[in-house]
Amino acid sequence: MTLPFNVISAGKIVAAVRSDDTFSNTKIMVGGLTLNQTVELWRSLGADGTASNAEEAVTLARQWLEEQGGNDSAHA
């Protein structure tokens, strides 16, 4: 998320995903300049995590996979 005015829409999107049982096991990661500048904003949106860059996003996604017992070694 780059611009602050997108915060409300992002929160609505996260809430919509959370309200659909189809996605009950789905992790939600958010990121972008606005989130990088506001500590813990990602939590208030209801996301499971945030990353300040692509490398951090991959690291967090791999951590989530490991927690679920997944194995993404074929893509490493």
DSSP file (Angstrom, degrees, kcal/mol; ACC not computed):
  #  RESIDUE AA STRUCTURE BP1 BP2  ACC     N-H-->O    O-->H-N    N-H-->O    O-->H-N    TCO  KAPPA ALPHA  PHI   PSI    X-CA   Y-CA   Z-CA
    1    1 A M              0   0    0      0, 0.0    33,-1.7     0, 0.0    34,-0.6   0.000 360.0 360.0 360.0 121.4    0.0    0.0    0.0
    2    2 A T        +     0   0    0     31,-0.2    30,-0.1    30,-0.2     3,-0.0   0.862 360.0  50.6 -94.7 -41.1    1.6    3.2   -1.1
    3    3 A L  S >  S-     0   0    0      1,-0.1     3,-2.1    30,-0.1     4,-0.2  -0.827  73.9-132.3-108.9 139.1   -0.9    5.9   -0.3
    4    4 A P  G >  S+     0   0    0      0, 0.0     3,-2.0     0, 0.0     4,-0.3   0.792 101.8  68.3 -56.8 -31.2   -2.5    6.4    3.1
    5    5 A F  G 3  S+     0   0    0      1,-0.3     4,-0.5     2,-0.1     3,-0.3   0.647  90.4  65.6 -68.0  -9.6   -6.0    6.8    1.6
    6    6 A N  G <> S+     0   0    0     -3,-2.1     4,-2.7     1,-0.2    -1,-0.3   0.531  76.4  88.3 -84.1  -6.4   -5.8    3.1    0.7
    7    7 A V  H <> S+     0   0    0     -3,-2.0     4,-2.4     1,-0.2     5,-0.2   0.916  86.8  49.1 -59.7 -45.1   -5.8    2.0    4.3
    8    8 A I  H  > S+     0   0    0     -4,-0.3     4,-2.0    -3,-0.3    -1,-0.2   0.930 113.0  46.9 -62.5 -45.4   -9.6    1.9    4.6
    9    9 A S  H  > S+     0   0    0     -4,-0.5     4,-2.2     1,-0.2    -1,-0.2   0.901 110.8  52.5 -63.6 -40.3   -9.9   -0.1    1.4
   10   10 A A  H  X S+     0   0    0     -4,-2.7     4,-2.5     1,-0.2    -1,-0.2   0.915 108.5  50.7 -62.2 -42.2   -7.2   -2.5    2.5
   11   11 A G  H  X S+     0   0    0     -4,-2.4     4,-2.4     1,-0.2    -1,-0.2   0.887 109.7  50.5 -61.3 -39.4   -8.9   -3.1    5.8
   12   12 A K  H  X S+     0   0    0     -4,-2.0     4,-2.3     2,-0.2    -1,-0.2   0.881 110.0  50.2 -66.5 -38.1  -12.2   -3.8    4.0
   13   13 A I  H  X S+     0   0    0     -4,-2.2     4,-2.3     2,-0.2    -2,-0.2   0.934 111.3  47.7 -65.8 -45.8  -10.4   -6.3    1.7
   14   14 A V  H  X S+     0   0    0     -4,-2.5     4,-2.6     1,-0.2    -2,-0.2   0.926 112.3  50.1 -60.4 -44.2   -8.8   -8.1    4.7
   15   15 A A  H  X S+     0   0    0     -4,-2.4     4,-1.7     1,-0.2    -1,-0.2   0.889 109.3  51.8 -61.9 -39.6  -12.2   -8.2    6.5
   16   16 A A  H  X S+     0   0    0     -4,-2.3     4,-0.6     2,-0.2    -1,-0.2   0.909 111.2  46.7 -64.6 -42.1  -13.9   -9.6    3.3
   17   17 A V  H >< S+     0   0    0     -4,-2.3     3,-1.1     1,-0.2     6,-0.4   0.927 112.2  50.9 -64.3 -44.0  -11.3  -12.4    3.1
   18   18 A R  H 3< S+     0   0    0     -4,-2.6    -1,-0.2     1,-0.2    -2,-0.2   0.814 105.8  56.3 -63.4 -30.3  -11.6  -13.1    6.8
   19   19 A S  H 3< S+     0   0    0     -4,-1.7     2,-0.7    -5,-0.2    -1,-0.2   0.611  91.1  82.4 -80.2 -10.9  -15.4  -13.4    6.5
   20   20 A D    X<  -     0   0    0     -3,-1.1     3,-2.1    -4,-0.6    -1,-0.0  -0.851  68.5-153.0 -99.5 115.4  -15.3  -16.1    3.8
   21   21 A D  G >  S+     0   0    0     -2,-0.7     3,-1.7     1,-0.3     4,-0.2   0.719  90.0  75.1 -59.0 -22.0  -14.8  -19.6    5.3
   22   22 A T  G 3  S+     0   0    0      1,-0.3     3,-0.3     2,-0.1    -1,-0.3   0.823 102.0  41.1 -58.0 -30.6  -13.2  -20.6    2.0
   23   23 A F  G X  S+     0   0    0     -3,-2.1     3,-1.9    -6,-0.4    -1,-0.3   0.033  75.3 123.5-107.1  25.1  -10.1  -18.7    3.1
   24   24 A S  T <  S+     0   0    0     -3,-1.7    -1,-0.2     1,-0.3    -2,-0.1   0.767  81.6  40.6 -61.8 -25.8  -10.1  -19.7    6.8
   25   25 A N  T 3  S+     0   0    0     -3,-0.3     2,-0.4    -4,-0.2    -1,-0.3   0.289  90.6 116.3-103.0   9.6   -6.6  -21.1    6.6
   26   26 A T    <   -     0   0    0     -3,-1.9     2,-0.3    -9,-0.1    -3,-0.1  -0.647  56.6-143.4 -85.5 130.4   -5.2  -18.3    4.4
   27   27 A K        -     0   0    0     -2,-0.4     2,-0.5    20,-0.0    20,-0.1  -0.706  12.1-147.2 -87.8 143.3   -2.5  -16.0    5.8
   28   28 A I        -     0   0    0     -2,-0.3    20,-2.5    18,-0.1    21,-1.3  -0.958  14.3-174.7-117.2 123.2   -2.7  -12.3    4.8
   29   29 A M  E     -a   49   0A   0     -2,-0.5     2,-0.3    19,-0.2    21,-0.2  -0.945   4.1-173.7-115.1 136.2    0.5  -10.3    4.3
   30   30 A V  E     +a   50   0A   0     19,-2.1    21,-1.2    -2,-0.4     2,-0.3  -0.871  10.2 157.3-124.4 160.4    0.4   -6.6    3.6
   31   31 A G  E     +a   51   0A   0     -2,-0.3     2,-0.2    19,-0.2    21,-0.1  -0.974   9.4 112.0-166.9 176.5    3.2   -4.1    2.8
   32   32 A G  S  > S-     0   0    0     19,-0.6     4,-2.3    -2,-0.3     5,-0.2  -0.592  73.3 -62.1 129.0 170.1    4.0   -0.9    1.2
   33   33 A L  H  > S+     0   0    0      1,-0.2     4,-1.5     2,-0.2   -31,-0.2   0.885 127.2  51.7 -55.5 -46.7    5.3    2.6    2.1
   34   34 A T  H  > S+     0   0    0    -33,-1.7     4,-0.7     1,-0.2    -1,-0.2   0.910 113.1  45.1 -60.2 -42.5    2.3    3.5    4.3
   35   35 A L  H  4 S+     0   0    0    -34,-0.6     3,-0.4     1,-0.2     6,-0.3   0.831 109.3  56.1 -71.8 -31.4    2.7    0.4    6.3
   36   36 A N  H  < S+     0   0    0     -4,-2.3    -1,-0.2     1,-0.2    -2,-0.2   0.796 109.9  46.7 -67.8 -27.5    6.4    0.8    6.6
   37   37 A Q  H  < S+     0   0    0     -4,-1.5     2,-0.6    -5,-0.2    -1,-0.2   0.586 106.6  61.0 -91.9 -11.4    6.0    4.2    8.1
   38   38 A T  S >< S-     0   0    0     -4,-0.7     3,-1.8    -3,-0.4     4,-0.4  -0.900  82.8-135.2-124.6 103.3    3.3    3.3   10.6
   39   39 A V  T 3  S+     0   0    0     -2,-0.6    -3,-0.1     1,-0.3    -2,-0.0  -0.285  85.2   0.4 -59.4 132.8    4.3    0.7   13.2
   40   40 A E  T >> S+     0   0    0     -5,-0.1     4,-1.3     1,-0.1     3,-0.6   0.497  88.1 125.6  68.8   6.6    1.7   -2.0   13.8
   41   41 A L  H <>  +     0   0    0     -3,-1.8     4,-1.2    -6,-0.3    -2,-0.1   0.881  68.7  62.4 -59.9 -36.7   -0.8   -0.6   11.3
   42   42 A W  H 34>S+     0   0    0     -4,-0.4     5,-1.9     1,-0.2     4,-0.5   0.865 100.2  53.4 -58.3 -35.9   -0.8   -4.0    9.6
   43   43 A R  H X45S+     0   0    0     -3,-0.6     3,-1.4     1,-0.2    -1,-0.2   0.906 104.1  54.1 -65.6 -40.8   -2.3   -5.5   12.8
   44   44 A S  H 3<5S+     0   0    0     -4,-1.3    -1,-0.2     1,-0.3    -2,-0.2   0.743 104.3  56.7 -67.3 -20.8   -5.1   -3.0   12.9
   45   45 A L  T 3<5S-     0   0    0     -4,-1.2    -1,-0.3    -3,-0.3    -2,-0.2   0.619 117.9-114.3 -81.2 -13.3   -6.0   -4.0    9.4
   46   46 A G  T < 5 +     0   0    0     -3,-1.4    -3,-0.2    -4,-0.5    -2,-0.1   0.591  65.1 147.8  90.8  11.7   -6.3   -7.6   10.5
   47   47 A A      < -     0   0    0     -5,-1.9    -1,-0.2     1,-0.1   -18,-0.2  -0.333  51.9-133.8 -76.8 162.2   -3.4   -9.0    8.5
   48   48 A D  S    S-     0   0    0    -20,-2.5     2,-0.3     1,-0.2   -19,-0.2   0.647  78.2 -20.6 -88.8 -17.9   -1.2  -11.8    9.7
   49   49 A G  E     -a   29   0A   0    -21,-1.3   -19,-2.1    -7,-0.1     2,-0.3  -0.988  54.1-138.0-175.1 173.5    2.0  -10.1    8.9
   50   50 A T  E     -a   30   0A   0     -2,-0.3     2,-0.3   -21,-0.2   -19,-0.2  -0.955   6.8-159.2-143.6 160.9    3.9   -7.4    7.0
   51   51 A A  E     -a   31   0A   0    -21,-1.2   -19,-0.6    -2,-0.3   -15,-0.1  -0.996  15.2-149.5-143.0 141.8    7.1   -7.1    5.1
   52   52 A S  S    S+     0   0    0     -2,-0.3     2,-0.3   -21,-0.1   -16,-0.1   0.585  83.1   8.1 -89.1  -9.6    9.0   -4.0    4.2
   53   53 A N  S  > S-     0   0    0      1,-0.1     4,-2.0   -21,-0.0     5,-0.1  -0.960  85.1 -92.0-158.5 174.5   10.5   -5.5    1.0
   54   54 A A  H  > S+     0   0    0     -2,-0.3     4,-2.4     1,-0.2     5,-0.2   0.875 120.3  55.0 -63.2 -38.7   10.3   -8.5   -1.3
   55   55 A E  H  > S+     0   0    0      1,-0.2     4,-2.1     2,-0.2    -1,-0.2   0.919 109.7  46.6 -62.8 -43.0   13.0  -10.4    0.5
   56   56 A E  H  > S+     0   0    0      2,-0.2     4,-2.6     1,-0.2    -1,-0.2   0.874 109.9  55.2 -64.9 -36.5   11.3  -10.0    3.9
   57   57 A A  H  X S+     0   0    0     -4,-2.0     4,-2.5     2,-0.2    -2,-0.2   0.916 109.0  46.3 -63.1 -43.4    8.0  -11.1    2.2
   58   58 A V  H  X S+     0   0    0     -4,-2.4     4,-2.5     2,-0.2    -1,-0.2   0.911 112.1  51.5 -65.0 -42.2    9.6  -14.3    0.9
   59   59 A T  H  X S+     0   0    0     -4,-2.1     4,-2.1     2,-0.2    -2,-0.2   0.926 112.4  45.5 -60.4 -45.6   11.2  -15.0    4.3
   60   60 A L  H  X S+     0   0    0     -4,-2.6     4,-2.5     2,-0.2    -2,-0.2   0.914 111.9  51.3 -65.9 -42.8    7.8  -14.5    6.1
   61   61 A A  H  X S+     0   0    0     -4,-2.5     4,-2.2     1,-0.2    -1,-0.2   0.909 110.5  49.0 -61.4 -41.3    6.0  -16.7    3.6
   62   62 A R  H  X S+     0   0    0     -4,-2.5     4,-2.4     2,-0.2    -1,-0.2   0.890 109.2  53.2 -64.6 -38.7    8.5  -19.5    4.0
   63   63 A Q  H  X S+     0   0    0     -4,-2.1     4,-2.2     2,-0.2    -2,-0.2   0.923 108.8  49.3 -61.2 -44.5    8.2  -19.2    7.8
   64   64 A W  H  X S+     0   0    0     -4,-2.5     4,-1.6     1,-0.2     6,-0.2   0.910 109.9  51.3 -62.1 -42.1    4.4  -19.6    7.5
   65   65 A L  H  <>S+     0   0    0     -4,-2.2     5,-3.1     1,-0.2     4,-0.3   0.920 109.7  49.6 -61.4 -43.3    4.9  -22.6    5.2
   66   66 A E  H ><5S+     0   0    0     -4,-2.4     3,-1.2     1,-0.2    -1,-0.2   0.892 107.9  53.9 -62.6 -39.4    7.2  -24.3    7.7
   67   67 A E  H 3<5S+     0   0    0     -4,-2.2    -1,-0.2     1,-0.3    -2,-0.2   0.827 110.0  48.1 -63.9 -31.1    4.7  -23.6   10.5
   68   68 A Q  T 3<5S-     0   0    0     -4,-1.6    -1,-0.3    -3,-0.2    -2,-0.2   0.437 120.7-109.4 -88.3   0.1    2.0  -25.4    8.5
   69   69 A G  T < 5 +     0   0    0     -3,-1.2    -3,-0.2    -4,-0.3    -2,-0.1   0.614  70.0 147.4  82.7  11.4    4.4  -28.3    7.8
   70   70 A G      < -     0   0    0     -5,-3.1     2,-0.4    -6,-0.2    -1,-0.2  -0.314  39.0-145.9 -77.1 164.3    4.7  -27.3    4.1
   71   71 A N        +     0   0    0     -3,-0.1     3,-0.3     1,-0.1    -9,-0.0  -0.939  24.7 167.0-135.6 110.9    7.8  -27.9    2.1
   72   72 A D    >   +     0   0    0     -2,-0.4     3,-2.1     1,-0.2     4,-0.3   0.053  39.6 121.4-109.0  25.3    8.8  -25.4   -0.6
   73   73 A S  G >   +     0   0    0      1,-0.3     3,-1.1     2,-0.2    -1,-0.2   0.751  64.9  67.8 -61.9 -24.2   12.3  -26.7   -1.1
   74   74 A A  G 3  S+     0   0    0     -3,-0.3    -1,-0.3     1,-0.2    -2,-0.1   0.710 104.7  44.1 -67.6 -18.3   11.6  -27.4   -4.7
   75   75 A H  G <         0   0    0     -3,-2.1    -1,-0.2     1,-0.2    -2,-0.2   0.386 360.0 360.0-104.8   1.6   11.4  -23.7   -5.2
   76   76 A A    <         0   0    0     -3,-1.1    -1,-0.2    -4,-0.3    -2,-0.1   0.485 360.0 360.0 -78.6 360.0   14.5  -22.7   -3.2
